[in-house]
Amino acid sequence: METTTQQTMTYRQAVREAMREALQKDDRVFLMGEDVGRYGGCFNVSEGMLKEFGEDRIIDTPLSESGFTGCGIGAAVAGMRPIVEIMTVNFSLLAADQIINTAAILQYMSGGQFNVPIVIRMATGGGKQLAAQHSRSMEGWYAHIPGLKILVPATIEDARSMLWPALEDPDPVLIFENSTLYNYQEEWSGNGATVDIRSAKVRRQGRDVSILTYGIGLYKSLEAAEMLAEEGIEAEVVDLRVLRPLDDETILSSVAKTNRVVIVDEGWKSGGISAELSARIMEHCFYDLDCPVERVCGEEVPAPYAKHLEQAALPQPQNIVDAVKKMGGLHG
């Protein structure tokens, strides 16, 4: 009989343990990226792993995102299972050609002869005063690209358990880890079970409005839901978890249940994932809606450095509450 043990784990530890487990289970797995070895990673995610696994499997690279991402793609095609770490999503643009014009299309361009089983991890989002060149939320932009799978784990369980199925996937998987979550901690069962990397998950049941979100937005949405509950409004919070492919079934089922939708996304509103979600809801659930879809997104400015300005530029629980109340027709 399988036994589980409850333990308190930070998001950072969850990602580290997921990588350690993968390295232990499969000799083809290795980690590469800037400062992942001796420095222990920009966010200390890979601390201690160089000593445990050695330089052949924890590989410090030059400051060349295009170069080491290309090396990872080549290794994946040759049969390895690389985990490539890019410090922040901003820097991934230097590797965009490799990701979009090689990894995403090689299976198609080769007529099915080659797959690219690579996992690319990167920190995303603002909130840590890392200024405009380190604080973008571009996961929705990558979700536009056929051939990629886009994961955004928000919980300890997902951070701990999404990596292995991502490595088993024959196609490239990008994992976006919100930088403000690394110190977040919660109880975890410690059973090592993997999780589904294709489905959204309802984190809070409700009847009055659906809040669709992901990443750090999950916790802001749950806080907003508690604030609304005090006024008798029950919000259902859906953690998207996977931005490509989107789980239409879970999303549309929630909308049909509550008849109202608020989408919460740290990314910019124009051309973002919130626009895609809104369009799908209008296409498939128009007659279920009691009012237009509302969106709570990051302000369309480069991320400010000053703390008060940065927080003002990001969605906050009160903004979500205000968006819900704007809809009208809700009676506590």
N, C-alpha and C positions, 0 to 999 in steps of 0.2 A: 504494500500500500504506500503510495507516494505521500511524503510528508512535506509540509511547507513551514517556513519560519518567517515571522514578521520581523522586518528590520527597517530602520530609518535610513534612507538613502537620498543623496542630493541628485539632481539632474545630471550634474557633471560626473558623479560616480556611476550613475546608470549608464551613461554613454561609454565610460571607460570599461566598465565590467562587460558591456556588450562586445566591445572590441577584444578584450582579453579572452572571452569565451570563444569568439570566432577564431582567434589566433591559435587557441589550444585545440579546437576541433578540426581545423583544416590547415594543413601545411601550405596550401596555396595562398592563404590570406596573408597580406602584409599591409602595413600602414606607411604612407609617404606624404610628405608635405613640409612646409616651412616651419622649422623649430619644433617639430613633433617629437624629436628625440631628446637631446641633451637639455633643452629648455623645458620640456614637458608639455609643449603646446601653448599657444597664445593665451588660451583660457584654462590652462593646466589640466586639460582633459586627458592627455596621454602621459601624465606624470608617472614616473617609475617604470614605464613600459620598455624603455630602451634597455635598462638593466635586466629586466625579466626575459626579453625575447631577442636581444642583440641587434646589431647594426644591419644584419641581412633582412630583418623583418620590420624594423622601425627605422625608416630611412629619412634622414634630414636632407632636404633638397635645396638647391640654389633658389634665389628669389626670382623664379620664372614660372608663373602659373601656367602659361602655355606649354612650356617645356615639360614640367613634371606631370601635368594632366595628360599630355600626349604620351608620355612614357607609361602612365597608368593604363591608357587605352590600349597601347601596344601589348602590355603585359596581359590584359584581360583577353584580348584576341588570341594570344598565345597559350591560354589555358589557366592563367593565374586568377586570383580573386582579390584585386587591389581595393583598398580603402584610401581614397585620396582626400586629404584635408586641405581646404582652401580657407585661409584665415577668416575672411568676411565675404559676404556676397558681393560687395563692391569689387573686390579683387577678382572675382570669377569672370568679370568681363574681359580680363586679359586672357582667359582660357575659353572664351565663348566660341571661338572658331573650332577649337578641339571638341567642345561639348556638343555644339549644334550641328556643325558641318562634318563631323567624323562620327562621334559616338552615337548620336541620335539616328543617323541614316545608314550606317555601315551594313546593318542586317538587310535593309532594303536594297541598297546599291550593289551588294554582293549576291543578290538573288537568293538570299537565305543561307549562304555558305558560311557567314561569320556572324556570331553574336558578340556583344560587348558587355560582359558581366562585371561592370565596374560600379562601385558605390562612391559617390562624391559627397562629402560632408562639408557644410560651411555654416558659420554663424550669420545670423540675420537679425534685422530689427534695430530700433533705437532704444533709448532709455538709460544708457550708461555713460552719457556725455563723451562719446567717441567721435563726435562731430560728423560733418556731412560726408566725409570720405570713408566712413566705417559703419554707417548706420542705416543703410537703405533696406527696404523690404522688397526684394525682387523675385520672390518665389512665384508670385502670380505671373510674372513675365516669362519665367521658364516653363510654367504650366501651359503656355501657348504652343510649345514645341512637340509635335508628334515624334514618337520614338523614345521619349523620356518618361519616367515615372517620378512623381514629385511627392515626397513625404514630409510632413511637418509635425513631428511628435511634440505634444504639449505635456503629457503626463510622464511620471517616472516609469510607469509600466511600458508606455510606448517607446520612450527613449532607450529603455533596457532591452526591449523585445522586438523592435522593428528591424534591427540591423541584420540578423541572421537570414530572415526571409528575403531581405533586399540583396544579400550576397548570393543567395540561391537563385535569384531571378536571372534569366539569361540576358536581360537587357539593362541598359544603364539606369541607375536609380540615383536621384539627387535627394539628400536629406538636409533639411534646413532646421537649424537649432537656434531658437531665439536666445540671444546673448544674455538677456535679463533673467533667463530661467536657470542658468547654470548653478546658482546657489539655492534654488528652490528645493525643498525637501519634503518628503512624505513617506508614509509607511508603504512598504512593498513586500509581497508575499515571499519573494526569493525563490520561486519555483522554476524559473528559467524558461517558462513556456513562451513560444513565439506568438505574435499577434497577426491578425489579418492586415495586409497592407493594400487592400483595395476598398475598404469600407469606412464610411463615417460612423460616428458613434454618438448616440444621445446621452449626454452627461447629466441632464436634468429634465425630468418630465414636466410638461406644462400643457395648458389648454388654451391660453389666450393669445400668445404670440411666439413665433419661432425666432430664436437668435442663432444665426449661422456664423461660425467663426472658426479660428484655428490658432495654434501657437499661444503666445501670451494673451491673445484676445479671449481665449477660453476662460482665464481666471478673471479678467475684467467683466466678462459677460456673466459669469456665475455670481460675481459680487453685485452686478446690476440686477440680476434675477432675485437675489435676496432683498435688495432694496425695494423692488417692485412687489415682492410677496408681502412686505409689510403694509402695502396699500391694497392687498387683495388681488393683485394681478399675477397670474402664474405663467411665467415664461418657460418655454422649452429651449434648452441650450444644446445645440448640435455641434460637436467637434468634428470638423471636416476631416482632419488628419491627413487626407490624401487629396491633393489638388489636381493631380492628373494620374489616373482617370477619376473624375468626380463621381461620387456615389449618388447618382440621380434618384435612385429608389428611396434611400433614406431621407434625402433632402425634400423631395416632392411629397413623400408621405407625411412628413412633419408639417409642411405648408398646408396640405389638405386638411390636416387635423386642427390647426390653429387659425387659419385664414388670414394671418398677418405675419410679416417677415421683416426682421432687421438684420442686415449683414454687417458684421464688424470685421474690419481689415485694417491693419497698420499701414498697408501699402496705399499708394495714391489712388484716388477714386477714378480718374480719367484712364480708361483703357485697362483697368485692373481686374483682378479676379472677382471683385464684387460686381463689376459690370457683367461679366460672364454669368455669374450666378443669377443676377437679376433677370437677364435675358432668358435664361432657361426656365425660370419660374414663370415669366410672362408667357412663354411659348407653350408650357405644359399645364400650368395651374391658374391661368387667367381667371377662370370662372369660380375658382376657390377663394380668390382674394376679396377681402372686404375693403381694402384700401391699397394704394400704391406701396411698393417695396421701399423701405428706407435703408439708407447706407450710412454707416459711421466709419469714416476712414481717416488716414493720416492727412494732415494739411499738405497742400501741394507746394511745398517749399523744400529746399535742401535742409536736412536735419540741423537745427540750431545746436550750438555747443552749450550755451547757458542753460542751466538745469530747468529753470522755470519756463523758458521758451520751448525747450525740448518737450517737456511734459504737456505744454499747451498745444503742441503740434501733433501729439499722439492721441488716439481715442482713449477716453477715460470712462469709468463706470457711469458717471453722471451724464455724459453725452449719450450713452446707450439708453438710460432711463428717459431722458428727454425725447429721444427718437421714438420710443414706445408710446409715450404720452401724447406725442404729436398726432398719432394715428386717430385718436378719438374712439368713441364707441366702447371703451373699456371701463367697466364699473367695478371698483373694489368692493 
